[in-house]
Amino acid sequence: MTRREIISPAALQARALDLAGQHAMALLARGPGSDLRAALSDLAALGPVALLRIAERFGLTALELDLLCLIAAPELGPEPAAALAAHPLALQGRATPALCALVLGAEAGPALSATALLRQGALVEALPGTGLAQRLLVLPEAVASALLGAPAPDPAVLGALTPCPPAPHPQAGMLADALLAARGLDPAPILHLAASDPAEAAALVAAAGARLGLRAAALDPSALSIEPARAAQLLNRDAVLTETAFLLPASPEGCQIADRLQAPCLLWGIEPHRTQRPRASIAPVRAAPLPRSALADAEASHAVGLTADLPALIRTRAAQGLEGLAQRIEPQARWDDLVLPPAQMQQLRQLAASRRHGPLVLDGWGFRAKSARGLALTALFSGASGTGKTMAAEILARALCDDDLGSGGGALALYRVDLAALTSKYIGETQKNVGRIFDAAENAGAVLLFDEGEALFARRSPEVKDSHDRHANAETSYLLQRLESYSGIAIVTTNLRAAVDDAFLRRFRAVIDFPFPDAAQRALIWRAVLPQALPRAGIDYDALARLAVAGGFIRAIALTAAWLAAESGGPLTMAHLERAARQEYMKLGKPLSEAELRGFR
């Protein structure tokens, strides 16, 4: 068992605070201190570290991090608290600007001014007092809670906030796209939901927030006892600490707060009050040709500063709900690695292009308004084992990610569904597992790969003879319903196309047959599978093409031969490939004819 597996989140935060406490004591002793950020980064290998996350999200400098540790010393344990209280410039066991300037130098004074990041961002507070140098510096309760790994809104706004529990909403993708579009505008517009029902607005924001990896909360400005400027200051901070998007009424008070918010902010109401910042309604923003994937939503969360590590957010969201029912595949294959006849290759490229043009066709041209069913990017890949079906799924995952993010180097999360784990002998459990798979994949922007899909997508029994037939038909019907309403990406592979129910076939965007490769195609596959760095001598690709095996088996032979070449200490030769081919044919239980070996010697 690894160290990461045995440390609890609470213990991890306690260890981080202990490091911060030791750092504060070293600073108070006028020593050089430690490289706290590096130590926290090492600790982050075990899990999320709240203090490091705060430092990264708020962009704290080394000086600001030192100041935060000094001011937080009373919260970091009895030893740091005692060390701070013993300092002659401390008051009531708290740090003061005079103490900080003595310990950290003259630069500490400007860093603690009312307009500097620590106080403007409400990470520390200076209590009222006589004289600037002797004011008590304290850690707000919300920041202290976040350091302990239990983030919560500030008590001054908590009573005015109502959490919005997430639930599926048909317009969640539209709102997430609007947030994605708004991030690129300066100044960022306040998004306005033209809704008269606050519950409906809250449900939509919660659903969109879930796609972004955010919580959602509705604010009632009339329940606040602080000024709008102070409320906005606290909400800006708490949005980062708690990863929350806020919904405000389009009242005069709500608009005053919204004008000052840098965090994700939405107004609801039919006739909103005037705002100083520009307002964008959802409809015009939605018309922009933006991707609708949850991966793009994750990028939006990263872009507005609520997520520091975009790949980590994507991996985390993709894994939610898929644990135990699907296995992650890391897509590596590219278009050049796949050898198929021109017709099938064109079908695959059209499938990728349909994703790219989805916003125009579905939203711009109105197909989504006609019906929300059958809009998923779904495909059936049929063919014998080793003909490239899984590789094609990997290529699509990479191509679709490039379309969404323009990264050119990433890939959507690809998950192979474990059909054995998905199906259950208990009534209703299979439907629950199917629903969980589709919900999780839709929220995370993952690509679902149903291997040997005939196990779930099989023809329904025309004659119901017993309860087993009835339940099997019910499971197939439910899967058909979920596939039709699914808005994500699903690929089904099968060796037995004839076994797939016709009702499923018409709902696939594409049905692509992967034929057994002919000799010319096998020669191309051989050239593609041998890496450039592999030393070789006397390789006859035409002779290799005589081996009547598909691409998956060609790759297996090539890898085995490479191991043999490495063991021999020389380059890859036809002799190594012959030995590897014999081993692979033995696994398949097939004889290796002399005609196939012609040209190997």
N, C-alpha and C positions, 0 to 999 in steps of 0.2 A: 504494500500500500504506500502510495507516495505521500509526501508531506502536504501537498496541496489537498489531498483527500481527507486528511485527519484534522485540519485546523478549521474551526468554526468561524463564521463572519465576525461574531462578537470578539473572539480571541484575536482575530486579525486586526480589528480596529484598536483593540487594547494594546497590541504590540506597536502599532503605528504611533499611538499617543505616548507610549513609553519612550520611543525614539525621540519624539518631539519634546518630551519632558527633559530627557538627558541633554538634548541640544539647548534648551532654555537654561538649564543649570550651568552648562559650559559657558554660555554667553554671559550669565550673571557673574561668573567667576573671572570674567575678562579674559577667558582663554580663547583659542582660535575657533572653537566650535567644531562641529562635524559637518560633513557633506550630507545634510539632511535629505535633500531632494534625491541624491543617488541612493541613499539607504531606503527611502520610501519606494523608489523605483524597483529596487531589488525585492522588496517585500511584496510589491504588486504582482510578482510572478505567482504568488499564492492566491491572489484574488483581488477584487477592487478595494483600494485603500482610499477612504473618504478624504483624508487630509491632502493626499496627492491629487485627487480629483478636483478639490476646491482650488488648489494652487494652479492647476492646469486650466480649468474652466475660466478662472478670473484672470489668468495671465500674470500671476504674482511674480515679482522679481525676487532675487535672493534676499534683499533687504526687507521687502514686504513680508516674506515668509518668516524671517527672523522676528520681525515685529509681531506678527500673528502668534508665534510661539511664546514670546515673552508675555504678551497680554493674556494668552490662554493658560499660562502656568498654573493658576489656581484650579483649573479644570483638568490638569494633566496628572494629578496624583499628589500625595502628601509631601513627597520630597521636593518637587518643583515648587509647590505652593509655599513650603517653609523657606526655601532658598530665596524666593521672591520677597516674602514678608520680612526676611532678615536684612534686605538691602536698605541702606539709610535713606534712599530717595523714594522708597515705596510708601504708599499711604493705604492704611486699612487692608494690607495684604495685596494691594493691586499695583500694577505698573502705572507710571505717570510719564508724560512727555519728557520731563527732566531726566528720569531714570533711563528711558530709551535712548536719549541723546548721549548720555554718559557712556552707556554700554555699546551702542552701535555707531556713534559718531554724529556729526552735525547733520548728515543727510536724513536722519530719522525725523527731524522736525518737519520738513516739507512733506514727508511721506505720511505724516499724521494730520495734515491740514484738513479742513472741512471739505475741500474740493478734491483731495487726493483719493485714490482708488479705495483704500481700506475703509475710509469713512463714507465716501460717496456711495460705495457699493454696499454699505451697511454690514461689513464684515467685522468691524469693531465700533465701539461707541465711546465717546468722551462724555462722562457725566458732568452736569453743571457743577461749577465750583468757583473759588476765587483765584484768579490768575490762570493763565494758560498752562504754564509748566507744571502746575500741581493738580491738574484735573485727573480724576480716576479714569483709567482706560479699562473697559470691560468687554467681554465677549457676549454678543447677543445670544439669547436662549436658542434661537433657530440655528445659529452657527454651531453652538455647542452640541446640539442634538445631532446635527449633520456629522460632526466629527466622531460621534459615538456610533455612526452607522444607522441612525434612526431619524432621518430628515423629516421635519414637520414645518408648516408655515409659522410665521411669527405670531405670537399671541395677540398682537395688535390687529391682525387681519384674520386670524383663524375663525373667529366667530362670525365673520361675514362671508366665509367661503363654504360652499356646499360641494363635496366631491361628486363627480359625474361618473357613475359606474359604466365601464365599457360594455357595449353590446353591438352586434352587427347592425349596420345601417346601410341602405342601398346607395346613399350619396357620400359615403365616407371617402371613397377614392377621389371624388370630385373636390372635396374640401382639402384633402391632402395635396392634390395638384395645385390648388389655389395657394396654399402655404408655400409650396415649392416655387411657384411663379413670383410670389411677393418677395422672396428673399433676394432676388436679383435686382430689385428696384431701390432707388435712393431718392428721397426717403422711402422706407418700406411703408406701403399703405396699410391702413387698418382694414381688416377684412370684415365685411358686413353681411350678416345672414338676415335676409328679409323674412323673418319668421315672427308670427304673433304669439306663438306658444313657447314659453321658456323651456318647458320640458322637452319639446321636440328639438329645440336648438341645443340643449345640453346633451341629448342623446347623439346628435350628429357630431358635436365637438368631441365627445368621449370616443366615438368610433374612429374618427379621424386621428385623434391623439394616440389611440392604440396602434394605428398603422405607423405613426411616427416614433413609437416607443416612449410616448409621453402620457402622464396622467392628465386629467382635465378637471377643472373646478370652476363653478359659477360664483361670481362675486356679486354681493348685494351692497352697493355703495351706501345705502341708507343705514346699514347696520354698522358702519365704521364710525369710530369716535376720533379719528385723526384726519388731518388735512389730505386732500387728494395727492399733493406732491409727496408727502411722507408715505402714503399708501403705495404709490407707484414705486418709490424707492425700495420699499420692503418687498413688493411683488416682483420687481426685477431681480432682486437677489434670490428670493424663494423659488422663482421659476427655475433657476439653475440648480439650487440645492435640492429641490424636490422633483425636478424634471416635469414641470406642470405647465400646461397651456391654460389661459384664463378666458372665460366668457363673461362679458359685461353687458348690462343693458345699455341701449343707445339713448340714455337719459343725459341731461346736462352733467350730472356728477360722474356717470360712467364715462362720458367722452372726455372729461377733464383728466381722469386717470389714464384712459387709453392714449391720450396725446403724449403722455410721459413714459409710456411703457416701451421698452425695447424687447421684451419677451414676446413670444407668440400671443397675440391678442385678437379676439373676435368680439364684435358687437352684435347684438340681436335686437330686432325691433322693426316695425313697418316704416315708421317715419323717424329716422334717427336725428338726433341733435347735431348741429354743425361741429366739425372737428377741425383743428388746425392742420393736422397731417392729412394727406390725401386719403380718400376712402375708395376701396375697390370692392365692388359687388362680386359675388362668386361667379355669376354667369360670364362676364367678359373675360375674367381670368381663366375660366375653364376652357374657353374657346381656343386658347393658345395650344400649339401642337406639342403637348408635353406627354412624356411617358406616364402610364398609369400604374406602374409597378410599385410594390411596397419597398423595393430596393431604392427607387428614386425618393420615396418618402423618407427612408433612412438617411439619404444624402441631404435632404432638406433639414432634418434634425441636426445633422452634423454641421451644416452650413450656418445655422442660426446660433451655433455655439453651445447647444445643449448636449452634444455628444462629441467627445474629443477623439474617439477612435472609431472611425466609420466601419472598417472591416469587422471589428469586434461587435459593433451593434448589429451588423448584418448577420454574423454568425449566431449571435445570441437569439435574435428574432427568428431565424430559420429553425433553430433547435427547439423552440418553444412548441410543445404539443406533439413533436415528432419523435421524442425520445422513446425508444422501445418498439416503435412501429416502422421506422425507416432508418436506412444506413446512408450516411453522407458519402458522396463520391466527389473527389476533388477533380473538376474538369481540367484536362490537360490537352486533349486532342484539338487540332485545328483543321481547317478546311483542306489543307494540303495533305493531311494524313489519311483522308478518306478516299477510297477508290470505289466508284460506283459508275454505272452507265449514265450517260448524259441526262436521260429523262428523269431518273431518280434524283440526281444531283440538283437538277432544276427545281424539282418539287421541294427539296430541302431548303434551297435558297428562297423560294417563294414563301415558305413557312416562316423563315426568319424575317422576310420583308413585311409580312402581314402584321407582325408585331410593331415594326417601325411606323407603318402607316395607320396603325389602329386609331390614334386620336382623330385623324382626318376623316377616316371612313366611318367610324362608330359615332363620334361626337359631331365633327364638322358637317358630315353629310346626313346625320340624323338616324343611323341604324339603331343606336342604343335607345333613342327615344321611342322607336317602334316596338322594341322588345328587349328585355334584359336577359333573355335566355339564349343559349347557344353562342355566346360571345367569347368563350374560352379559346385559347390557343391549344388545341388538342390534336394529337396525331397517333396513328397506329403504325408501328413498324413491324412488318412480318417478314420472316425469312428464317433459314436454317441457322443453327448456332454458329457463331463466329463470323457472320457476314457483315458486321459493322453496326448493328442496331444501337448498342450502348455507346459506341464511339460517336455515332451521329447525335445522340442525346447530349453528350459532352460538348460537341461542337455547337449545338444550338444554345446551350447554357452560356457559352462564351460569347457567341454572336449576339444574343439578346442582351447580355450585360453591356457590351460595347455600344449597342444602340441606346440603352437607358442612360449610361453614365459617360459615354464617350471616352472610357478609360483606356481601351485598347489592351488592357493587361489583366482584367479581372474576370470574374465569372459569377453568374447567379448560383446560389446554393442548389446543388443537385442531390436529390434524395431518392434512393432505391427503396421502394416500399416492400416491407417484409410481409408477404401475403399470408405466411403461416401465422405471424403474430396478429395479423389483421382479422382473420376469420376466427370465430368462436362457436363452440357448440351450444352456448347459452343463447336463448331467444333474445333478440334485440341488441346483443353485445357487438355483433359485427357492424350493425348500422351505427352504433355509437363510435366505434373505432374509425369507420369510414368518415363520419362527420368530423371527428377530431383531426384526421389527416387533412381533409380539404380545408377546414377552417385555419389550421396552423399554416399550411402552405400558402393560402390566399393572403393571410396577414403578413407573412414573411417574404413574399416574393420568391418562394422556392419553386424549382422545377421538380415535379413528381414523376418518377420513372416506375411504372408498374411492370416488373419483369415477369415473363410467363403469365401475361395478363388473362389468358383464357381461364385461369382458376377463378377469377371474379367476374370477368366480362363474358362468361360462357352463355350459350343459348338457354333461355328459360324452357322448362319442361312444359310441353303443350298439355300433358295429362297430369293432373295433380292426384297422385295415388295415396299419399300419406302426408303427415305433418312435415316430414323432411323436405318433400317437394315444395310444399306451400311456403315454408320458411326460406328455402333457397330462392324461390321466385321473388319473395318479398325483398330479400337482400339485393338481388339483381335489379329489381325495380327501383329501390332506394339509390343504388349506385348510379343508375341511369338518370334519376332526378338530380342528384348532386353534380354529376358531370355536366348536365345541361345548364344548371344555374351557376356553375363555377366560372370565375372571372380570371383565373390564373393560367398556368401552363402545365399540361399533363401529357406524358408520353407513355404509351402502352406498347410493350413488345410481346410478340408471340411467335412461336414456331408453328402454330396451328391456326391459321387465319380462318379456316372453315369452322372452327369451334366458337368463334366470337359471334355473339348475338347480332343479328342484322340491325336491331334497334340502336345498337351502339355505333355501328359502322357509319350510319348517316349523320351521326352527331360529331364525328371526328372532322376537324378542319382538313386533314390530309390523311390518306391511307397510302403508305409507301411500301412497296415490296422490295426486299433486299435479296437480289438473286445470287446464286452461287457464282463466284467469279470465274470467268473463262481464263484461258492460258495467258492472254495479253494482259488482262487485269491482274492476274496473280504475279506477273513479272513486275508490274508497277507497284504492287503491294510490297514485294520483296525489296525493291529499291527504297521504298518509303520507311520500312521498319528498321533497316540497318542504319544506325546513327552515323553522322559524318565523322565523329571522333574514333569510331571503331576501326582498328587496323585490319586490313584484309588482303588476301592474295589469291588471285586466280578464281574469283567468283564468277560463275556462269549463271546469269539471271534467267536465260531461256531454259537451262536445265532445271533450275529450281522451280520454274513455272510448271514443270510437268508433274510436280507433286499435287495431287488432286485434293487439296485442303483449302478451307476458307481462311479469311484474313486473321481471325482470332488464333487459329492453329499455326498459321505462318509466324505470328509474333511469338508464340510459345516455342516453336522450333528455333527461331533466331536467338532468343534469350538463352535457351539451353546450350546452343552452339557457342555463344559468347562465353558462357561459363567454362565450357570445355577448352576454348582457345586460351582463356586466362590461366587455366590450370596448366596448359602445355607451355606457357611462356612465349607463345608466338602469335602471329596474326590469325584471323579467322580464315579457314580454308574450307573447301568443299568436303573434305574428310570430316571435319567437325560437324558440318551441316548434315552429312549423311548419318552420323551417329545420333544426332539430335532428332532427325526425322524418324529413325527406327524407334527411338524411345517414345516419341509422340504417337506413332502408329500403334505401338504396343498398348498404350493407354486407351486408344480408341478401339482396340480389338480388330484392327484392319491389317491385312497383309500389305507389304510394300513390294510392289512388282519390280522386276528388272527394267521394264519399259520406263517406269517413273524415275529410276536411278540412272538412266542413260545420260551421260555427260557429267556425272559426279566424280568419275575416276579418270 
